């Protein structure tokens, strides 16, 4: 029998054979690359099942692009004061919440106390917190004692370079802003005569949504312009007022009973 070499598999076969019996056997088996593909798919399926078991049933919800301004402000500034928890409280009850007052001044009909280094002023009438003011910019006793009377050069050593300085219209005073704009100092005749500190409220946007940062329900204002927003429609309060300065809240006043 005459033999020849199969050009496909290299085996010796009958020269008269129309097909290689060895290749025929190979063709009946599953090609190697198909085996590899199936093995890879099985492995991928096993990995996906293992990952699926570790995924929590409830996934965290991504922040919406339309997140309310109050939530965005609260995330950067934080909740300020829970006003509803303060109104109607006695001085001792307020001190539990805000700490001891910076000072208190008594008149015939009321007691006016300042808390949080003058960031919060409360008027107690008949022994109850009745009129609350949250200051966006306030006089800080610590800065007042440390800065007032010093020259600009001395204050630069304490606070660093100012963010900016501007002359008043009369050119008799120089107002400088320090500490990323959080501290302002007024100089007259080269000496500091007044210093103010921007509180957290001063970083809140002038918007009805800022009410939420004070623990109050968010409602449309009964009166509003570019300088003042006032609400006469919040249950439990006579009025709530926000004042603006440069698009931020400079002052918030909450009245429970008195006008």
Secondary structure, DSSP 4 states (H G I P E B T S, - for coil): --EEE-TTT--EEETT-SS-HHHHHHHHSPPHHHHHHHHHHHHHHHHHHHHHHHS-SSPPPPPPTT--HHHHHHHHH-----HHHHTT--HHHHHHHH-S-SEEEE-SSEEEEEETTTTEEEEEETTEEEEEEEESEE--HHHHHHHTT-BHHHHHHHH-S-SEEEE-TTSSEEEEEETTTTEEEEEETTEEEEEEEE-GGGGSBSSGGGGGGGT------SEE-SSEEEES-STT-SEEEEEEETTEEEEEEEESS--
